[in-house]
Amino acid sequence: MAKFVKVAARADIPVGGKKLVEIDGVAVAVFNVNGSFYAIEDVCTHDGGNLVEGDLLGNEIECPRHGARFDVRSGAATKMPAFAPLPTYAVKVEQDNVLVETLD
């Protein structure tokens, strides 16, 4: 059975917002896209940059270093220079809490 950990209150990540959290020693970026929450590993597969520092453009996060983009819903690379996808993590909302699946 999957385990989840609280990472934020729903109000902490407004629509279009993002938050960096650490889960089991891994940097994870959590996004609110039109009221739905998504979580991806916060490391660009092109050069290791921190994605949460980039712009969230609809459902895509743009790496601030070289402009690579990733779909936060699936982790898919959508714009070069990145081509490898990112790990994604299950997210659920219980009452007013945003929870992300633990990595163990």
Biopython code that builds the backbone (N, CA, C, O; Angstrom):
import numpy as np
from Bio.PDB.StructureBuilder import StructureBuilder

atoms = [
    (1, "MET", "N", (0.846, -1.189, 0.000)),
    (1, "MET", "CA", (0.000, 0.000, 0.000)),
    (1, "MET", "C", (0.883, 1.241, 0.000)),
    (1, "MET", "O", (1.846, 1.333, 0.762)),
    (2, "ALA", "N", (0.549, 2.179, -0.852)),
    (2, "ALA", "CA", (1.329, 3.410, -0.978)),
    (2, "ALA", "C", (1.200, 4.259, 0.282)),
    (2, "ALA", "O", (0.146, 4.324, 0.913)),
    (3, "LYS", "N", (2.303, 4.900, 0.619)),
    (3, "LYS", "CA", (2.317, 5.830, 1.744)),
    (3, "LYS", "C", (2.434, 7.244, 1.189)),
    (3, "LYS", "O", (3.154, 7.492, 0.222)),
    (4, "PHE", "N", (1.714, 8.164, 1.820)),
    (4, "PHE", "CA", (1.758, 9.562, 1.412)),
    (4, "PHE", "C", (2.194, 10.419, 2.590)),
    (4, "PHE", "O", (1.963, 10.075, 3.749)),
    (5, "VAL", "N", (2.835, 11.549, 2.269)),
    (5, "VAL", "CA", (3.283, 12.481, 3.286)),
    (5, "VAL", "C", (2.724, 13.859, 2.952)),
    (5, "VAL", "O", (2.693, 14.263, 1.790)),
    (6, "LYS", "N", (2.282, 14.577, 3.989)),
    (6, "LYS", "CA", (1.771, 15.933, 3.782)),
    (6, "LYS", "C", (2.940, 16.843, 3.406)),
    (6, "LYS", "O", (3.977, 16.849, 4.068)),
    (7, "VAL", "N", (2.751, 17.610, 2.331)),
    (7, "VAL", "CA", (3.802, 18.536, 1.892)),
    (7, "VAL", "C", (3.365, 19.991, 1.977)),
    (7, "VAL", "O", (4.204, 20.892, 1.992)),
    (8, "ALA", "N", (2.058, 20.226, 2.034)),
    (8, "ALA", "CA", (1.555, 21.600, 2.073)),
    (8, "ALA", "C", (0.073, 21.595, 2.375)),
    (8, "ALA", "O", (-0.609, 20.576, 2.261)),
    (9, "ALA", "N", (-0.406, 22.763, 2.765)),
    (9, "ALA", "CA", (-1.846, 23.000, 2.793)),
    (9, "ALA", "C", (-2.242, 23.429, 1.381)),
    (9, "ALA", "O", (-1.436, 24.025, 0.666)),
    (10, "ARG", "N", (-3.457, 23.135, 0.984)),
    (10, "ARG", "CA", (-3.922, 23.508, -0.349)),
    (10, "ARG", "C", (-3.690, 25.002, -0.607)),
    (10, "ARG", "O", (-3.291, 25.383, -1.708)),
    (11, "ALA", "N", (-3.935, 25.840, 0.387)),
    (11, "ALA", "CA", (-3.779, 27.288, 0.235)),
    (11, "ALA", "C", (-2.318, 27.718, 0.034)),
    (11, "ALA", "O", (-2.057, 28.820, -0.450)),
    (12, "ASP", "N", (-1.375, 26.856, 0.402)),
    (12, "ASP", "CA", (0.050, 27.187, 0.242)),
    (12, "ASP", "C", (0.497, 27.182, -1.215)),
    (12, "ASP", "O", (1.510, 27.790, -1.561)),
    (13, "ILE", "N", (-0.269, 26.490, -2.074)),
    (13, "ILE", "CA", (0.093, 26.388, -3.494)),
    (13, "ILE", "C", (-1.130, 26.808, -4.310)),
    (13, "ILE", "O", (-1.924, 25.957, -4.711)),
    (14, "PRO", "N", (-1.290, 28.108, -4.560)),
    (14, "PRO", "CA", (-2.454, 28.565, -5.320)),
    (14, "PRO", "C", (-2.384, 28.114, -6.773)),
    (14, "PRO", "O", (-1.343, 27.638, -7.226)),
    (15, "VAL", "N", (-3.474, 28.259, -7.501)),
    (15, "VAL", "CA", (-3.500, 27.918, -8.930)),
    (15, "VAL", "C", (-2.352, 28.653, -9.627)),
    (15, "VAL", "O", (-2.179, 29.861, -9.465)),
    (16, "GLY", "N", (-1.576, 27.898, -10.402)),
    (16, "GLY", "CA", (-0.398, 28.463, -11.071)),
    (16, "GLY", "C", (0.828, 28.506, -10.183)),
    (16, "GLY", "O", (1.886, 28.976, -10.600)),
    (17, "GLY", "N", (0.691, 28.018, -8.963)),
    (17, "GLY", "CA", (1.794, 28.060, -8.005)),
    (17, "GLY", "C", (2.611, 26.789, -7.996)),
    (17, "GLY", "O", (2.254, 25.783, -8.610)),
    (18, "LYS", "N", (3.724, 26.864, -7.277)),
    (18, "LYS", "CA", (4.640, 25.730, -7.163)),
    (18, "LYS", "C", (5.345, 25.802, -5.828)),
    (18, "LYS", "O", (5.457, 26.866, -5.219)),
    (19, "LYS", "N", (5.816, 24.655, -5.385)),
    (19, "LYS", "CA", (6.506, 24.590, -4.096)),
    (19, "LYS", "C", (7.539, 23.480, -4.152)),
    (19, "LYS", "O", (7.271, 22.392, -4.662)),
    (20, "LEU", "N", (8.714, 23.758, -3.627)),
    (20, "LEU", "CA", (9.771, 22.765, -3.534)),
    (20, "LEU", "C", (9.703, 22.100, -2.170)),
    (20, "LEU", "O", (9.644, 22.778, -1.144)),
    (21, "VAL", "N", (9.712, 20.768, -2.159)),
    (21, "VAL", "CA", (9.701, 20.003, -0.915)),
    (21, "VAL", "C", (10.779, 18.925, -1.011)),
    (21, "VAL", "O", (11.294, 18.641, -2.092)),
    (22, "GLU", "N", (11.105, 18.340, 0.115)),
    (22, "GLU", "CA", (12.048, 17.228, 0.118)),
    (22, "GLU", "C", (11.341, 16.006, 0.678)),
    (22, "GLU", "O", (10.741, 16.054, 1.752)),
    (23, "ILE", "N", (11.421, 14.916, -0.064)),
    (23, "ILE", "CA", (10.804, 13.661, 0.356)),
    (23, "ILE", "C", (11.870, 12.582, 0.287)),
    (23, "ILE", "O", (12.409, 12.297, -0.783)),
    (24, "ASP", "N", (12.169, 11.991, 1.414)),
    (24, "ASP", "CA", (13.179, 10.927, 1.495)),
    (24, "ASP", "C", (14.505, 11.360, 0.858)),
    (24, "ASP", "O", (15.168, 10.570, 0.187)),
    (25, "GLY", "N", (14.879, 12.624, 1.076)),
    (25, "GLY", "CA", (16.153, 13.132, 0.572)),
    (25, "GLY", "C", (16.151, 13.532, -0.894)),
    (25, "GLY", "O", (17.202, 13.865, -1.441)),
    (26, "VAL", "N", (14.978, 13.506, -1.546)),
    (26, "VAL", "CA", (14.872, 13.864, -2.962)),
    (26, "VAL", "C", (14.099, 15.173, -3.087)),
    (26, "VAL", "O", (13.045, 15.335, -2.473)),
    (27, "ALA", "N", (14.625, 16.113, -3.888)),
    (27, "ALA", "CA", (13.928, 17.373, -4.149)),
    (27, "ALA", "C", (12.758, 17.099, -5.098)),
    (27, "ALA", "O", (12.939, 16.549, -6.184)),
    (28, "VAL", "N", (11.573, 17.488, -4.674)),
    (28, "VAL", "CA", (10.357, 17.258, -5.447)),
    (28, "VAL", "C", (9.636, 18.602, -5.592)),
    (28, "VAL", "O", (9.458, 19.331, -4.616)),
    (29, "ALA", "N", (9.227, 18.915, -6.821)),
    (29, "ALA", "CA", (8.473, 20.131, -7.096)),
    (29, "ALA", "C", (6.994, 19.774, -7.194)),
    (29, "ALA", "O", (6.612, 18.845, -7.906)),
    (30, "VAL", "N", (6.166, 20.527, -6.466)),
    (30, "VAL", "CA", (4.724, 20.304, -6.467)),
    (30, "VAL", "C", (4.066, 21.509, -7.138)),
    (30, "VAL", "O", (4.397, 22.654, -6.831)),
    (31, "PHE", "N", (3.135, 21.247, -8.055)),
    (31, "PHE", "CA", (2.504, 22.292, -8.855)),
    (31, "PHE", "C", (0.993, 22.224, -8.735)),
    (31, "PHE", "O", (0.419, 21.152, -8.544)),
    (32, "ASN", "N", (0.351, 23.392, -8.850)),
    (32, "ASN", "CA", (-1.098, 23.471, -8.918)),
    (32, "ASN", "C", (-1.459, 23.985, -10.309)),
    (32, "ASN", "O", (-1.251, 25.158, -10.619)),
    (33, "VAL", "N", (-1.995, 23.106, -11.134)),
    (33, "VAL", "CA", (-2.410, 23.457, -12.489)),
    (33, "VAL", "C", (-3.936, 23.421, -12.529)),
    (33, "VAL", "O", (-4.540, 22.348, -12.536)),
    (34, "ASN", "N", (-4.541, 24.584, -12.553)),
    (34, "ASN", "CA", (-6.009, 24.694, -12.616)),
    (34, "ASN", "C", (-6.712, 23.900, -11.523)),
    (34, "ASN", "O", (-7.766, 23.310, -11.761)),
    (35, "GLY", "N", (-6.130, 23.884, -10.325)),
    (35, "GLY", "CA", (-6.750, 23.205, -9.195)),
    (35, "GLY", "C", (-6.360, 21.752, -9.018)),
    (35, "GLY", "O", (-6.756, 21.122, -8.038)),
    (36, "SER", "N", (-5.589, 21.207, -9.953)),
    (36, "SER", "CA", (-5.084, 19.836, -9.828)),
    (36, "SER", "C", (-3.611, 19.900, -9.455)),
    (36, "SER", "O", (-2.866, 20.738, -9.963)),
    (37, "PHE", "N", (-3.201, 19.007, -8.565)),
    (37, "PHE", "CA", (-1.823, 19.013, -8.073)),
    (37, "PHE", "C", (-1.002, 17.899, -8.706)),
    (37, "PHE", "O", (-1.490, 16.788, -8.910)),
    (38, "TYR", "N", (0.257, 18.214, -9.014)),
    (38, "TYR", "CA", (1.191, 17.276, -9.637)),
    (38, "TYR", "C", (2.545, 17.416, -8.971)),
    (38, "TYR", "O", (2.883, 18.480, -8.453)),
    (39, "ALA", "N", (3.327, 16.333, -8.984)),
    (39, "ALA", "CA", (4.663, 16.355, -8.386)),
    (39, "ALA", "C", (5.653, 15.654, -9.302)),
    (39, "ALA", "O", (5.384, 14.571, -9.822)),
    (40, "ILE", "N", (6.812, 16.296, -9.491)),
    (40, "ILE", "CA", (7.896, 15.742, -10.305)),
    (40, "ILE", "C", (9.202, 15.937, -9.556)),
    (40, "ILE", "O", (9.308, 16.785, -8.670)),
    (41, "GLU", "N", (10.186, 15.144, -9.924)),
    (41, "GLU", "CA", (11.521, 15.368, -9.369)),
    (41, "GLU", "C", (12.022, 16.713, -9.878)),
    (41, "GLU", "O", (11.847, 17.041, -11.051)),
    (42, "ASP", "N", (12.643, 17.488, -9.000)),
    (42, "ASP", "CA", (13.049, 18.857, -9.330)),
    (42, "ASP", "C", (14.460, 18.917, -9.899)),
    (42, "ASP", "O", (15.304, 19.659, -9.396)),
    (43, "VAL", "N", (14.716, 18.144, -10.937)),
    (43, "VAL", "CA", (16.039, 18.144, -11.567)),
    (43, "VAL", "C", (15.863, 18.009, -13.072)),
    (43, "VAL", "O", (15.351, 16.999, -13.554)),
    (44, "CYS", "N", (16.286, 19.026, -13.811)),
    (44, "CYS", "CA", (16.194, 18.985, -15.274)),
    (44, "CYS", "C", (17.045, 17.832, -15.798)),
    (44, "CYS", "O", (18.195, 17.665, -15.391)),
    (45, "THR", "N", (16.479, 17.046, -16.696)),
    (45, "THR", "CA", (17.224, 15.903, -17.231)),
    (45, "THR", "C", (18.270, 16.328, -18.258)),
    (45, "THR", "O", (19.065, 15.502, -18.707)),
    (46, "HIS", "N", (18.280, 17.594, -18.632)),
    (46, "HIS", "CA", (19.293, 18.086, -19.565)),
    (46, "HIS", "C", (20.600, 18.392, -18.845)),
    (46, "HIS", "O", (21.668, 17.936, -19.254)),
    (47, "ASP", "N", (20.502, 19.179, -17.752)),
    (47, "ASP", "CA", (21.750, 19.565, -17.086)),
    (47, "ASP", "C", (21.662, 19.637, -15.571)),
    (47, "ASP", "O", (22.576, 20.155, -14.930)),
    (48, "GLY", "N", (20.590, 19.131, -14.987)),
    (48, "GLY", "CA", (20.499, 19.065, -13.535)),
    (48, "GLY", "C", (20.014, 20.330, -12.860)),
    (48, "GLY", "O", (20.094, 20.435, -11.636)),
    (49, "GLY", "N", (19.512, 21.301, -13.620)),
    (49, "GLY", "CA", (19.016, 22.550, -13.025)),
    (49, "GLY", "C", (17.767, 22.326, -12.201)),
    (49, "GLY", "O", (17.068, 21.326, -12.363)),
    (50, "ASN", "N", (17.492, 23.277, -11.309)),
    (50, "ASN", "CA", (16.309, 23.224, -10.462)),
    (50, "ASN", "C", (15.111, 23.780, -11.230)),
    (50, "ASN", "O", (15.077, 24.965, -11.559)),
    (51, "LEU", "N", (14.147, 22.939, -11.509)),
    (51, "LEU", "CA", (12.999, 23.330, -12.314)),
    (51, "LEU", "C", (12.045, 24.263, -11.587)),
    (51, "LEU", "O", (11.443, 25.135, -12.214)),
    (52, "VAL", "N", (11.895, 24.099, -10.285)),
    (52, "VAL", "CA", (10.924, 24.904, -9.542)),
    (52, "VAL", "C", (11.258, 26.394, -9.628)),
    (52, "VAL", "O", (10.400, 27.235, -9.362)),
    (53, "GLU", "N", (12.480, 26.723, -9.991)),
    (53, "GLU", "CA", (12.875, 28.126, -10.152)),
    (53, "GLU", "C", (12.437, 28.698, -11.499)),
    (53, "GLU", "O", (12.549, 29.903, -11.725)),
    (54, "GLY", "N", (11.940, 27.846, -12.390)),
    (54, "GLY", "CA", (11.509, 28.292, -13.714)),
    (54, "GLY", "C", (10.062, 28.743, -13.719)),
    (54, "GLY", "O", (9.395, 28.770, -12.685)),
    (55, "ASP", "N", (9.593, 29.098, -14.906)),
    (55, "ASP", "CA", (8.216, 29.563, -15.078)),
    (55, "ASP", "C", (7.289, 28.388, -15.352)),
    (55, "ASP", "O", (7.613, 27.496, -16.137)),
    (56, "LEU", "N", (6.133, 28.398, -14.696)),
    (56, "LEU", "CA", (5.088, 27.419, -14.978)),
    (56, "LEU", "C", (4.192, 28.017, -16.051)),
    (56, "LEU", "O", (3.505, 29.013, -15.822)),
    (57, "LEU", "N", (4.207, 27.400, -17.217)),
    (57, "LEU", "CA", (3.463, 27.884, -18.381)),
    (57, "LEU", "C", (2.363, 26.879, -18.688)),
    (57, "LEU", "O", (2.587, 25.899, -19.399)),
    (58, "GLY", "N", (1.180, 27.123, -18.153)),
    (58, "GLY", "CA", (0.095, 26.147, -18.287)),
    (58, "GLY", "C", (0.440, 24.901, -17.507)),
    (58, "GLY", "O", (0.580, 24.943, -16.285)),
    (59, "ASN", "N", (0.579, 23.769, -18.224)),
    (59, "ASN", "CA", (0.936, 22.516, -17.548)),
    (59, "ASN", "C", (2.409, 22.158, -17.759)),
    (59, "ASN", "O", (2.811, 21.020, -17.519)),
    (60, "GLU", "N", (3.220, 23.133, -18.211)),
    (60, "GLU", "CA", (4.639, 22.882, -18.440)),
    (60, "GLU", "C", (5.504, 23.777, -17.566)),
    (60, "GLU", "O", (5.209, 24.955, -17.366)),
    (61, "ILE", "N", (6.576, 23.193, -17.054)),
    (61, "ILE", "CA", (7.574, 23.965, -16.309)),
    (61, "ILE", "C", (8.770, 24.152, -17.228)),
    (61, "ILE", "O", (9.226, 23.212, -17.880)),
    (62, "GLU", "N", (9.271, 25.389, -17.268)),
    (62, "GLU", "CA", (10.404, 25.704, -18.129)),
    (62, "GLU", "C", (11.662, 25.844, -17.285)),
    (62, "GLU", "O", (11.697, 26.616, -16.326)),
    (63, "CYS", "N", (12.684, 25.099, -17.646)),
    (63, "CYS", "CA", (13.952, 25.166, -16.922)),
    (63, "CYS", "C", (14.547, 26.563, -17.116)),
    (63, "CYS", "O", (14.658, 27.034, -18.248)),
    (64, "PRO", "N", (14.928, 27.224, -16.026)),
    (64, "PRO", "CA", (15.469, 28.575, -16.148)),
    (64, "PRO", "C", (16.869, 28.624, -16.755)),
    (64, "PRO", "O", (17.348, 29.702, -17.107)),
    (65, "ARG", "N", (17.518, 27.497, -16.880)),
    (65, "ARG", "CA", (18.904, 27.497, -17.372)),
    (65, "ARG", "C", (18.999, 27.485, -18.893)),
    (65, "ARG", "O", (19.727, 28.295, -19.466)),
    (66, "HIS", "N", (18.278, 26.583, -19.560)),
    (66, "HIS", "CA", (18.407, 26.465, -21.013)),
    (66, "HIS", "C", (17.078, 26.387, -21.747)),
    (66, "HIS", "O", (17.056, 26.169, -22.958)),
    (67, "GLY", "N", (15.960, 26.563, -21.027)),
    (67, "GLY", "CA", (14.660, 26.618, -21.672)),
    (67, "GLY", "C", (13.981, 25.295, -21.965)),
    (67, "GLY", "O", (12.930, 25.274, -22.605)),
    (68, "ALA", "N", (14.554, 24.193, -21.513)),
    (68, "ALA", "CA", (13.871, 22.907, -21.684)),
    (68, "ALA", "C", (12.530, 22.972, -20.950)),
    (68, "ALA", "O", (12.381, 23.688, -19.960)),
    (69, "ARG", "N", (11.566, 22.215, -21.454)),
    (69, "ARG", "CA", (10.249, 22.188, -20.806)),
    (69, "ARG", "C", (9.816, 20.762, -20.542)),
    (69, "ARG", "O", (10.174, 19.825, -21.255)),
    (70, "PHE", "N", (9.020, 20.637, -19.471)),
    (70, "PHE", "CA", (8.493, 19.343, -19.061)),
    (70, "PHE", "C", (7.023, 19.488, -18.704)),
    (70, "PHE", "O", (6.613, 20.483, -18.105)),
    (71, "ASP", "N", (6.236, 18.493, -19.074)),
    (71, "ASP", "CA", (4.828, 18.444, -18.689)),
    (71, "ASP", "C", (4.777, 17.955, -17.242)),
    (71, "ASP", "O", (5.201, 16.837, -16.949)),
    (72, "VAL", "N", (4.262, 18.785, -16.342)),
    (72, "VAL", "CA", (4.259, 18.410, -14.925)),
    (72, "VAL", "C", (3.268, 17.291, -14.634)),
    (72, "VAL", "O", (3.341, 16.663, -13.578)),
    (73, "ARG", "N", (2.339, 17.030, -15.558)),
    (73, "ARG", "CA", (1.362, 15.961, -15.350)),
    (73, "ARG", "C", (1.962, 14.593, -15.611)),
    (73, "ARG", "O", (1.596, 13.621, -14.949)),
    (74, "SER", "N", (2.879, 14.502, -16.566)),
    (74, "SER", "CA", (3.417, 13.204, -16.969)),
    (74, "SER", "C", (4.934, 13.084, -16.798)),
    (74, "SER", "O", (5.477, 11.980, -16.825)),
    (75, "GLY", "N", (5.613, 14.217, -16.624)),
    (75, "GLY", "CA", (7.070, 14.218, -16.561)),
    (75, "GLY", "C", (7.738, 14.230, -17.925)),
    (75, "GLY", "O", (8.965, 14.285, -18.008)),
    (76, "ALA", "N", (6.954, 14.180, -18.999)),
    (76, "ALA", "CA", (7.507, 14.119, -20.351)),
    (76, "ALA", "C", (8.259, 15.395, -20.707)),
    (76, "ALA", "O", (7.809, 16.500, -20.404)),
    (77, "ALA", "N", (9.413, 15.230, -21.355)),
    (77, "ALA", "CA", (10.141, 16.378, -21.895)),
    (77, "ALA", "C", (9.377, 16.845, -23.131)),
    (77, "ALA", "O", (9.067, 16.041, -24.011)),
    (78, "THR", "N", (9.072, 18.142, -23.200)),
    (78, "THR", "CA", (8.275, 18.662, -24.305)),
    (78, "THR", "C", (9.038, 19.656, -25.168)),
    (78, "THR", "O", (8.556, 20.038, -26.234)),
    (79, "LYS", "N", (10.212, 20.079, -24.732)),
    (79, "LYS", "CA", (11.002, 21.027, -25.513)),
    (79, "LYS", "C", (12.476, 20.759, -25.272)),
    (79, "LYS", "O", (12.911, 20.566, -24.137)),
    (80, "MET", "N", (13.235, 20.751, -26.352)),
    (80, "MET", "CA", (14.682, 20.562, -26.269)),
    (80, "MET", "C", (15.309, 21.739, -25.520)),
    (80, "MET", "O", (14.726, 22.823, -25.518)),
    (81, "PRO", "N", (16.458, 21.575, -24.892)),
    (81, "PRO", "CA", (17.403, 20.506, -25.145)),
    (81, "PRO", "C", (17.169, 19.225, -24.344)),
    (81, "PRO", "O", (17.923, 18.266, -24.505)),
    (82, "ALA", "N", (16.160, 19.181, -23.497)),
    (82, "ALA", "CA", (15.892, 17.947, -22.746)),
    (82, "ALA", "C", (15.098, 16.981, -23.610)),
    (82, "ALA", "O", (14.265, 17.387, -24.420)),
    (83, "PHE", "N", (15.371, 15.698, -23.422)),
    (83, "PHE", "CA", (14.580, 14.684, -24.127)),
    (83, "PHE", "C", (14.169, 13.554, -23.197)),
    (83, "PHE", "O", (13.214, 12.836, -23.494)),
    (84, "ALA", "N", (14.857, 13.377, -22.087)),
    (84, "ALA", "CA", (14.508, 12.321, -21.129)),
    (84, "ALA", "C", (13.408, 12.815, -20.185)),
    (84, "ALA", "O", (13.429, 13.971, -19.764)),
    (85, "PRO", "N", (12.454, 11.950, -19.853)),
    (85, "PRO", "CA", (11.378, 12.352, -18.949)),
    (85, "PRO", "C", (11.842, 12.428, -17.504)),
    (85, "PRO", "O", (12.914, 11.935, -17.153)),
    (86, "LEU", "N", (11.023, 13.048, -16.677)),
    (86, "LEU", "CA", (11.276, 13.173, -15.242)),
    (86, "LEU", "C", (10.439, 12.153, -14.468)),
    (86, "LEU", "O", (9.353, 11.776, -14.909)),
    (87, "PRO", "N", (10.942, 11.709, -13.319)),
    (87, "PRO", "CA", (10.096, 10.900, -12.443)),
    (87, "PRO", "C", (8.925, 11.737, -11.919)),
    (87, "PRO", "O", (9.086, 12.917, -11.606)),
    (88, "THR", "N", (7.765, 11.123, -11.828)),
    (88, "THR", "CA", (6.581, 11.773, -11.267)),
    (88, "THR", "C", (6.165, 11.028, -10.004)),
    (88, "THR", "O", (6.526, 9.869, -9.798)),
    (89, "TYR", "N", (5.407, 11.710, -9.175)),
    (89, "TYR", "CA", (4.956, 11.126, -7.918)),
    (89, "TYR", "C", (3.462, 11.361, -7.764)),
    (89, "TYR", "O", (2.958, 12.433, -8.097)),
    (90, "ALA", "N", (2.766, 10.369, -7.265)),
    (90, "ALA", "CA", (1.327, 10.476, -7.047)),
    (90, "ALA", "C", (1.041, 11.559, -6.011)),
    (90, "ALA", "O", (1.759, 11.705, -5.022)),
    (91, "VAL", "N", (-0.023, 12.311, -6.264)),
    (91, "VAL", "CA", (-0.450, 13.377, -5.359)),
    (91, "VAL", "C", (-1.926, 13.173, -5.060)),
    (91, "VAL", "O", (-2.706, 12.805, -5.938)),
    (92, "LYS", "N", (-2.293, 13.414, -3.826)),
    (92, "LYS", "CA", (-3.708, 13.421, -3.483)),
    (92, "LYS", "C", (-3.978, 14.558, -2.511)),
    (92, "LYS", "O", (-3.083, 15.021, -1.805)),
    (93, "VAL", "N", (-5.218, 14.993, -2.490)),
    (93, "VAL", "CA", (-5.641, 16.058, -1.592)),
    (93, "VAL", "C", (-6.667, 15.468, -0.648)),
    (93, "VAL", "O", (-7.669, 14.895, -1.075)),
    (94, "GLU", "N", (-6.407, 15.615, 0.636)),
    (94, "GLU", "CA", (-7.335, 15.163, 1.671)),
    (94, "GLU", "C", (-7.678, 16.369, 2.521)),
    (94, "GLU", "O", (-6.804, 16.985, 3.129)),
    (95, "GLN", "N", (-8.951, 16.697, 2.557)),
    (95, "GLN", "CA", (-9.438, 17.905, 3.217)),
    (95, "GLN", "C", (-8.670, 19.087, 2.618)),
    (95, "GLN", "O", (-8.823, 19.355, 1.426)),
    (96, "ASP", "N", (-7.863, 19.794, 3.385)),
    (96, "ASP", "CA", (-7.105, 20.927, 2.849)),
    (96, "ASP", "C", (-5.625, 20.624, 2.770)),
    (96, "ASP", "O", (-4.818, 21.549, 2.690)),
    (97, "ASN", "N", (-5.242, 19.355, 2.791)),
    (97, "ASN", "CA", (-3.835, 18.966, 2.773)),
    (97, "ASN", "C", (-3.446, 18.349, 1.437)),
    (97, "ASN", "O", (-4.181, 17.542, 0.867)),
    (98, "VAL", "N", (-2.257, 18.753, 0.944)),
    (98, "VAL", "CA", (-1.694, 18.177, -0.265)),
    (98, "VAL", "C", (-0.683, 17.127, 0.171)),
    (98, "VAL", "O", (0.234, 17.426, 0.935)),
    (99, "LEU", "N", (-0.846, 15.906, -0.308)),
    (99, "LEU", "CA", (0.023, 14.800, 0.070)),
    (99, "LEU", "C", (0.689, 14.211, -1.184)),
    (99, "LEU", "O", (0.071, 14.100, -2.243)),
    (100, "VAL", "N", (1.962, 13.840, -1.030)),
    (100, "VAL", "CA", (2.718, 13.235, -2.127)),
    (100, "VAL", "C", (3.172, 11.858, -1.662)),
    (100, "VAL", "O", (3.534, 11.658, -0.502)),
    (101, "GLU", "N", (3.141, 10.910, -2.604)),
    (101, "GLU", "CA", (3.557, 9.549, -2.311)),
    (101, "GLU", "C", (5.024, 9.520, -1.913)),
    (101, "GLU", "O", (5.856, 10.161, -2.555)),
    (102, "THR", "N", (5.346, 8.786, -0.864)),
    (102, "THR", "CA", (6.740, 8.665, -0.451)),
    (102, "THR", "C", (7.488, 7.772, -1.435)),
    (102, "THR", "O", (6.881, 7.016, -2.194)),
    (103, "LEU", "N", (8.788, 7.871, -1.411)),
    (103, "LEU", "CA", (9.619, 7.204, -2.396)),
    (103, "LEU", "C", (10.048, 5.803, -1.979)),
    (103, "LEU", "O", (10.604, 5.065, -2.793)),
    (104, "ASP", "N", (9.802, 5.426, -0.740)),
    (104, "ASP", "CA", (10.246, 4.092, -0.294)),
    (104, "ASP", "C", (9.255, 2.997, -0.595)),
    (104, "ASP", "O", (9.503, 1.835, -0.274)),
]
sb = StructureBuilder()
sb.init_structure("model")
sb.init_model(0)
sb.init_chain("A")
sb.init_seg("    ")
for serial, (resi, resn, name, xyz) in enumerate(atoms, 1):
    if name == "N":
        sb.init_residue(resn, " ", resi, " ")
    sb.init_atom(name, np.array(xyz, "f"), 0.0, 1.0, " ", f" {name:<3s}", serial, name[0])
structure = sb.get_structure()
